[in-house]
């Protein structure tokens, strides 16, 4: 603890651990309200969101979250489709529904959202990992110790947000008195999706 207290310090209103979709979007919202926001992610900027190549997002989600819709020619835009067919595990109960859905490059969509956060006033630091929690005298979470390639440093924050996804690096290390779920989600506890793309000759 004494060593941590001797580390260089940064003070912000909001510290967001994890810079993918939820982290960047939330950071942008908070920065727009005038808060000093720092987002950190363990990945490099080019690697952000590269766990899989594409992502589907319905048109209405962009409208709901007030994010500009991708358009043909944008770096993250691949295509759109209207018809979706869902099948049960045994292929017995196919369901069809129609809605405009964007097919986007996930890594380039993450860049779009990072730019949204930056343009809203948030600071983003890549190649930076969460190391440990910081608590105030009342035992409340008050920031984190972070590791970047050069050194460790403390970030004091009024609000610390865990947007690290499945690893939940902040949440899973909280003390019992916080009363939150600290169970680590292992590979057998995760939900897996297999995507198969087909061009239908008779989509109707």
Backbone bond lengths (Angstrom), bond angles and torsions (degrees), N, CA, C in turn:
res aa  C-N    CA-C-N  psi(-1)  N-CA   C-N-CA  omega(-1)  CA-C   N-CA-C  phi
1 X - - - 1.456 - - 1.518 110.73 -
2 X 1.368 117.59 -40.15 1.454 120.09 179.37 1.519 110.97 -63.03
3 X 1.347 116.49 -39.74 1.462 120.09 179.03 1.519 109.93 -63.10
4 X 1.348 117.21 -43.69 1.459 120.53 179.37 1.522 110.74 -60.56
5 X 1.322 117.33 -38.56 1.457 120.43 -178.60 1.518 112.43 -68.35
6 X 1.332 117.66 -17.27 1.453 121.42 179.45 1.527 112.45 -91.80
7 X 1.303 117.95 -2.51 1.460 121.05 -178.56 1.523 110.73 -73.32
8 X 1.350 116.77 155.30 1.472 119.50 172.40 1.521 110.11 -57.19
9 X 1.320 116.31 149.63 1.461 120.43 -174.65 1.519 112.04 -122.50
10 X 1.324 114.31 146.20 1.463 123.50 170.22 1.521 106.17 -127.56
11 X 1.310 117.52 140.64 1.463 120.76 178.47 1.524 109.88 -121.54
12 X 1.327 115.96 128.08 1.463 121.90 179.88 1.524 108.58 -135.94
13 X 1.316 115.34 169.67 1.465 119.46 172.11 1.521 111.03 -79.20
14 X 1.343 115.25 -44.38 1.467 120.80 -174.25 1.524 109.48 -131.00
15 X 1.321 116.48 126.66 1.460 122.97 173.40 1.520 107.97 -111.58
16 X 1.325 116.62 123.36 1.465 121.89 -179.93 1.521 108.18 -112.12
17 X 1.326 116.82 119.16 1.462 122.26 177.25 1.523 107.68 -94.44
18 X 1.323 116.99 107.12 1.460 121.87 -177.84 1.511 110.62 114.87
19 X 1.333 116.55 120.22 1.461 119.88 -172.43 1.508 115.56 -111.40
20 X 1.346 117.85 17.81 1.468 118.27 177.25 1.532 109.93 -78.61
21 X 1.313 117.47 -151.73 1.468 120.86 -167.36 1.524 113.24 -57.95
22 X 1.335 118.35 -54.28 1.464 120.31 -176.46 1.520 111.33 -65.11
23 X 1.343 116.65 -43.95 1.452 120.31 -177.86 1.511 113.19 -63.60
24 X 1.332 116.88 -47.08 1.467 120.30 -178.80 1.523 111.53 -68.09
25 X 1.331 116.22 -40.69 1.465 118.81 -179.38 1.527 110.66 -64.84
26 X 1.334 117.11 -46.55 1.462 120.23 179.48 1.527 110.65 -62.74
27 X 1.324 116.35 -40.91 1.466 120.01 179.24 1.519 110.95 -60.36
28 X 1.338 116.36 -41.68 1.459 119.66 178.15 1.514 112.27 -62.64
29 X 1.331 116.66 -42.48 1.466 120.16 178.94 1.527 111.35 -61.05
30 X 1.327 116.68 -44.14 1.463 120.38 -178.06 1.525 111.30 -69.84
31 X 1.327 116.62 -40.22 1.463 119.76 179.87 1.523 111.16 -64.20
32 X 1.334 116.56 -36.55 1.466 119.99 178.37 1.525 111.84 -62.21
33 X 1.324 116.73 -25.52 1.464 120.81 179.60 1.528 112.35 -86.98
34 X 1.330 115.98 3.43 1.455 119.83 175.19 1.513 115.65 96.83
35 X 1.326 118.01 4.28 1.457 120.34 178.93 1.530 110.55 -80.69
36 X 1.323 115.77 149.21 1.459 121.27 174.44 1.520 107.79 -83.13
37 X 1.335 116.13 115.72 1.465 121.14 -170.27 1.525 110.12 -122.07
38 X 1.324 115.77 133.58 1.462 122.19 173.85 1.520 108.66 -121.64
39 X 1.335 116.10 127.61 1.466 122.74 175.53 1.522 107.63 -111.14
40 X 1.329 117.13 134.63 1.462 120.16 175.43 1.523 108.91 -127.79
41 X 1.332 114.94 147.53 1.465 120.01 176.91 1.520 108.55 -144.19
42 X 1.322 115.86 142.76 1.463 120.35 -177.20 1.527 112.31 -71.94
43 X 1.321 117.59 -21.19 1.461 121.52 -179.39 1.523 110.93 -80.27
44 X 1.326 115.42 162.60 1.456 119.59 168.04 1.522 107.92 -76.22
45 X 1.321 116.58 165.83 1.464 119.01 -178.50 1.523 111.17 -62.00
46 X 1.332 117.55 -38.44 1.466 120.88 -178.57 1.526 112.25 -70.97
47 X 1.329 117.58 -24.97 1.468 121.19 -176.93 1.519 113.24 -93.61
48 X 1.322 117.31 -5.60 1.459 120.42 -174.81 1.531 110.92 -60.07
49 X 1.323 116.82 123.74 1.458 120.93 176.04 1.507 115.30 77.74
50 X 1.341 118.07 22.96 1.467 118.87 -173.81 1.524 113.74 -94.95
51 X 1.338 117.98 19.04 1.472 119.68 178.22 1.523 111.58 -63.90
52 X 1.323 117.49 -30.67 1.461 121.45 172.40 1.520 107.94 -148.10
53 X 1.334 115.77 164.78 1.461 119.96 -165.63 1.518 114.50 -84.03
54 X 1.327 116.94 -40.23 1.462 119.22 -172.33 1.521 110.26 -125.17
55 X 1.316 114.31 161.23 1.455 121.04 177.81 1.520 108.25 -143.46
56 X 1.320 117.09 144.74 1.467 122.93 177.19 1.523 108.70 -104.81
57 X 1.314 116.66 130.96 1.462 120.91 177.13 1.522 108.69 -136.16
58 X 1.319 116.35 126.53 1.463 120.84 179.46 1.523 110.58 -68.73
59 X 1.313 114.80 146.75 1.462 121.34 -178.93 1.525 111.78 -54.72
60 X 1.328 116.90 -39.74 1.465 119.25 -175.71 1.527 113.04 -66.43
61 X 1.337 117.56 -21.54 1.464 119.04 178.34 1.528 111.29 -68.10
62 X 1.325 116.48 -38.34 1.462 119.29 176.80 1.524 110.16 -63.83
63 X 1.320 116.11 -40.21 1.463 120.01 178.82 1.526 110.40 -65.80
64 X 1.331 116.21 -43.36 1.466 120.76 -177.05 1.530 111.83 -63.88
65 X 1.338 116.17 -41.65 1.464 120.16 -176.94 1.527 113.07 -92.46
66 X 1.337 115.64 3.75 1.465 120.77 175.49 1.529 111.89 58.02
67 X 1.329 115.52 45.45 1.463 122.49 175.58 1.522 107.33 -112.62
68 X 1.340 118.75 133.97 1.467 120.18 -179.91 1.527 111.71 -55.30
69 X 1.315 115.92 134.64 1.463 120.10 -179.44 1.526 110.53 -72.17
70 X 1.339 116.80 142.36 1.461 119.27 173.28 1.525 109.50 -64.71
71 X 1.300 115.39 153.51 1.465 119.92 176.64 1.519 108.55 -135.60
72 X 1.321 115.41 159.88 1.457 120.23 -179.74 1.521 109.81 -56.07
73 X 1.319 115.99 130.34 1.459 121.15 -175.75 1.515 113.23 104.66
74 X 1.347 117.43 -20.90 1.464 120.36 175.50 1.532 109.58 -68.86
75 X 1.337 117.93 148.92 1.473 120.17 -177.01 1.524 113.90 -57.16
76 X 1.346 117.69 -35.89 1.466 119.52 -175.71 1.529 113.54 -88.53
77 X 1.319 117.34 -8.43 1.471 121.28 -175.63 1.527 110.36 -78.53
78 X 1.339 116.55 131.07 1.467 121.68 173.77 1.523 110.11 -112.57
79 X 1.322 116.86 -53.84 1.462 121.13 178.34 1.526 108.75 -171.89
80 X 1.337 115.76 178.21 1.462 121.26 170.42 1.526 108.41 -127.54
81 X 1.322 115.94 160.19 1.463 120.37 171.12 1.515 108.43 -144.76
82 X 1.327 115.47 159.57 1.465 121.54 -175.93 1.527 113.03 -108.75
83 X 1.331 116.72 -33.34 1.463 120.78 -173.89 1.521 111.06 -102.02
84 X 1.319 115.74 130.23 1.462 121.58 174.19 1.526 108.21 -123.47
85 X 1.322 115.83 133.12 1.462 121.72 176.94 1.521 108.05 -117.19
86 X 1.318 116.34 120.20 1.459 122.13 178.71 1.524 109.48 -103.89
87 X 1.320 116.38 135.80 1.460 121.59 179.54 1.525 109.61 -119.44
88 X 1.315 115.91 145.95 1.458 120.42 173.25 1.525 109.00 -72.24
89 X 1.327 116.03 171.38 1.461 120.38 -176.95 1.524 112.13 -58.29
90 X 1.332 117.40 -35.00 1.469 121.27 -179.47 1.524 112.02 -99.05
91 X 1.330 116.23 8.96 1.462 121.75 175.42 1.527 112.72 65.50
92 X 1.331 117.13 30.78 1.459 120.49 -177.30 1.521 114.15 -96.36
93 X 1.300 117.46 -23.73 1.463 119.87 -171.31 1.529 111.74 -130.11
94 X 1.331 117.36 69.36 1.473 118.81 178.91 1.529 111.23 -66.32
95 X 1.314 115.59 140.25 1.460 121.57 177.02 1.520 108.67 -127.12
96 X 1.323 115.26 136.25 1.453 120.68 178.78 1.525 109.70 -112.52
97 X 1.314 115.59 139.84 1.464 118.50 169.14 1.520 108.85 -147.70
98 X 1.322 114.36 154.37 1.464 120.42 -176.63 1.524 109.93 -115.13
99 X 1.301 114.19 129.32 1.459 121.65 177.10 1.519 107.26 -166.62
100 X 1.318 117.10 140.32 1.459 119.80 178.20 1.521 109.33 -67.59
101 X 1.320 115.57 121.81 1.458 121.83 -178.41 1.520 109.18 -126.08
102 X 1.326 116.03 133.59 1.459 121.16 177.65 1.526 110.04 -90.72
103 X 1.324 115.79 137.42 1.458 122.47 168.86 1.526 105.97 -103.18
104 X 1.330 116.68 118.58 1.462 121.21 -171.91 1.522 110.90 -128.55
105 X 1.319 115.37 151.80 1.459 120.82 169.40 1.522 108.19 -69.78
106 X 1.319 116.95 122.11 1.469 119.10 -174.28 1.528 111.78 -66.19
107 X 1.331 117.72 -43.69 1.465 118.97 -178.84 1.523 111.27 -63.33
108 X 1.332 116.98 -38.49 1.464 119.33 -179.35 1.525 111.29 -76.14
109 X 1.337 117.24 -28.44 1.462 119.13 172.62 1.526 110.12 -66.18
110 X 1.344 117.27 -39.55 1.463 119.80 177.20 1.525 110.53 -61.34
111 X 1.347 116.16 -36.72 1.466 118.90 177.10 1.525 110.02 -65.48
112 X 1.325 116.64 -39.52 1.470 120.03 177.28 1.533 110.39 -58.68
113 X 1.325 116.39 -43.92 1.460 119.94 -178.63 1.531 111.87 -72.61
114 X 1.340 116.79 -33.98 1.468 119.40 174.14 1.520 110.49 -62.47
115 X 1.328 116.00 -42.94 1.468 119.92 177.75 1.527 110.65 -63.17
116 X 1.331 116.34 -37.37 1.465 120.32 177.06 1.527 110.17 -59.89
117 X 1.333 116.55 -44.97 1.467 120.33 179.91 1.524 110.83 -64.08
118 X 1.326 116.33 -45.98 1.469 120.28 -179.86 1.523 111.02 -62.13
119 X 1.319 115.62 -47.40 1.467 119.48 -177.98 1.527 111.91 -64.56
120 X 1.327 115.92 -21.55 1.466 120.42 177.48 1.524 111.88 -84.17
121 X 1.352 116.40 -11.55 1.461 120.13 177.17 1.512 115.87 116.62
122 X 1.337 118.16 -0.16 1.464 120.86 179.66 1.525 110.43 -81.07
123 X 1.319 115.77 153.70 1.464 122.07 172.87 1.520 108.22 -102.26
124 X 1.342 117.29 138.86 1.461 121.73 178.84 1.522 108.83 -123.11
125 X 1.320 115.69 131.59 1.462 121.49 176.04 1.522 108.65 -122.55
126 X 1.328 115.76 120.24 1.458 121.25 179.40 1.529 109.92 -93.59
127 X 1.333 115.97 174.76 1.468 121.77 -178.42 1.536 111.05 53.27
128 X 1.316 115.49 37.59 1.463 121.24 -176.60 1.524 109.12 -131.13
129 X 1.324 116.61 123.41 1.463 121.50 -174.02 1.527 111.72 -111.80
130 X 1.313 115.15 147.91 1.466 122.15 171.73 1.522 108.53 -71.29
131 X 1.339 116.29 133.07 1.464 121.30 179.29 1.519 112.08 -111.45
132 X 1.328 117.19 -49.56 1.466 119.99 -178.66 1.522 110.29 -159.39
133 X 1.325 114.90 164.52 1.460 121.57 179.47 1.523 110.95 -81.88
134 X 1.324 115.67 155.24 1.459 122.35 168.51 1.528 107.04 -117.19
135 X 1.336 116.37 132.13 1.460 121.42 178.75 1.528 109.37 -120.22
136 X 1.319 115.55 146.88 1.462 119.02 174.95 1.530 110.00 -86.21
137 X 1.327 116.54 -176.72 1.464 120.34 -175.52 1.530 112.64 -64.16
138 X 1.321 116.38 -22.97 1.466 120.00 179.05 1.526 112.33 -87.05
139 X 1.337 116.88 2.82 1.454 120.33 -179.63 1.511 114.09 80.86
140 X 1.329 117.00 14.56 1.465 121.24 179.82 1.530 110.25 -91.70
141 X 1.310 115.93 144.30 1.462 120.72 177.32 1.524 109.20 -61.70
142 X 1.331 116.40 126.52 1.465 120.38 -173.52 1.519 112.35 -133.28
143 X 1.345 116.88 23.91 1.456 119.74 177.86 1.512 111.05 136.35
144 X 1.340 115.57 -158.49 1.458 120.04 -175.74 1.519 110.43 -156.55
145 X 1.329 114.38 155.37 1.462 121.08 168.59 1.522 106.93 -93.49
146 X 1.326 116.43 129.69 1.458 122.02 -175.42 1.523 110.50 -117.85
147 X 1.325 115.12 153.13 1.460 121.78 178.49 1.519 108.83 -119.50
148 X 1.331 116.41 119.78 1.461 121.25 172.51 1.525 107.34 -112.00
149 X 1.328 119.71 172.88 1.469 119.67 -176.93 1.526 113.91 -56.49
150 X 1.327 117.51 -31.14 1.461 120.23 -174.93 1.526 113.16 -86.73
151 X 1.327 117.58 -36.42 1.463 119.62 -171.32 1.523 110.88 -169.98
152 X 1.337 115.10 178.49 1.456 122.16 169.45 1.520 109.30 -100.60
153 X 1.333 115.95 154.43 1.463 119.92 173.67 1.521 109.25 -155.88
154 X 1.321 115.29 161.45 1.460 122.78 179.88 1.520 109.63 -96.90
155 X 1.315 115.46 141.24 1.462 120.53 170.23 1.523 107.56 -121.06
156 X 1.313 116.18 114.28 1.459 121.73 175.42 1.521 108.13 -87.91
157 X 1.320 117.07 129.21 1.463 120.40 -174.63 1.519 110.83 -142.06
158 X 1.321 115.60 142.21 1.466 120.54 174.12 1.525 110.44 -69.74
159 X 1.327 116.21 -33.61 1.466 121.80 179.98 1.517 108.35 -134.90
160 X 1.333 116.54 127.47 1.460 122.09 175.63 1.520 108.22 -114.03
161 X 1.319 116.46 125.31 1.463 122.51 -174.29 1.522 109.36 -112.03
162 X 1.322 116.60 128.65 1.461 121.49 175.03 1.522 108.61 -93.87
163 X 1.331 116.00 100.60 1.461 122.09 175.78 1.525 109.42 -117.23
164 X 1.346 115.12 33.65 1.466 120.28 -175.17 1.521 113.15 -84.98
165 X 1.322 117.46 3.53 1.456 120.10 176.60 1.520 112.40 80.02
166 X 1.318 116.19 -146.93 1.463 121.66 -175.47 1.530 112.88 -56.88
167 X 1.339 120.49 -40.41 1.475 119.03 179.88 1.528 113.52 -60.50
168 X 1.336 117.73 -30.73 1.472 122.48 177.94 1.522 111.12 45.78
169 X 1.329 116.25 55.58 1.463 121.03 -169.10 1.525 113.17 -64.04
170 X 1.317 117.80 -28.98 1.464 120.19 177.94 1.529 110.22 -82.04
171 X 1.321 116.30 -51.36 1.470 121.01 -174.72 1.521 112.22 -59.56
172 X 1.337 117.78 -44.20 1.466 120.36 -173.32 1.526 113.08 -70.39
173 X 1.327 117.69 -12.30 1.458 120.21 179.03 1.512 114.25 -104.19
174 X 1.321 117.77 5.96 1.466 120.39 -179.28 1.529 111.03 -72.34
175 X 1.326 117.50 149.85 1.470 120.23 179.03 1.527 111.60 -70.21
176 X 1.321 115.91 160.43 1.464 121.34 -176.24 1.525 112.64 -59.78
177 X 1.340 117.33 -32.87 1.464 118.67 -175.39 1.524 113.05 -67.49
178 X 1.335 117.13 -10.99 1.460 118.73 176.17 1.524 111.58 -71.85
179 X 1.319 116.69 -24.04 1.456 119.89 176.10 1.514 114.78 74.24
180 X 1.341 117.44 24.54 1.461 120.25 178.42 1.525 109.31 -112.72
181 X 1.313 115.31 161.68 1.457 121.52 179.66 1.525 109.02 -70.15
182 X 1.320 117.81 121.23 1.464 121.58 179.41 1.526 112.14 -112.39
183 X 1.326 117.12 14.24 1.462 121.13 -179.54 1.525 109.79 -67.41
184 X 1.325 116.12 134.22 1.465 121.57 177.36 1.524 108.90 -82.71
185 X 1.313 116.86 131.90 1.460 122.16 179.58 1.522 109.47 -86.23
186 X 1.332 116.36 111.26 1.456 121.18 -179.63 1.518 111.74 -90.39
187 X 1.334 117.34 175.32 1.472 121.41 -178.13 1.524 113.57 -56.56
188 X 1.332 118.14 -35.31 1.464 120.97 -178.11 1.520 112.34 -77.55
189 X 1.318 116.93 -9.95 1.464 121.02 -179.86 1.524 112.31 -99.54
190 X 1.314 117.10 0.15 1.455 120.72 -175.15 1.523 111.11 -96.15
191 X 1.323 115.22 158.02 1.457 122.74 179.12 1.526 108.19 -101.02
192 X 1.319 116.63 127.94 1.461 121.07 -176.18 1.524 109.77 -112.36
193 X 1.314 115.58 142.32 1.459 121.79 -179.03 1.524 108.76 -125.19
194 X 1.322 115.66 133.92 1.457 121.25 174.59 1.522 108.44 -109.66
195 X 1.326 116.21 122.86 1.458 121.00 -179.62 1.523 110.04 -101.71
196 X 1.324 115.34 132.76 1.464 120.91 175.01 1.513 107.65 -126.64
197 X 1.324 116.95 123.99 1.458 121.37 -177.67 1.524 109.62 -101.26
198 X 1.327 115.21 131.95 1.465 120.47 178.83 1.520 109.09 -140.24
199 X 1.305 116.77 137.79 1.459 122.25 174.62 1.529 107.07 -90.79
200 X 1.333 117.45 112.61 1.456 121.50 -175.97 1.519 110.54 -81.29
201 X 1.327 115.88 129.60 1.468 119.39 178.42 1.522 111.25 -73.12
202 X 1.347 116.79 -29.44 1.460 121.75 176.72 1.529 108.32 -130.50
203 X 1.325 118.30 78.43 1.468 121.19 -172.75 1.516 114.67 -64.55
204 X 1.311 119.31 -17.49 1.458 121.70 -179.09 1.523 111.89 -88.14
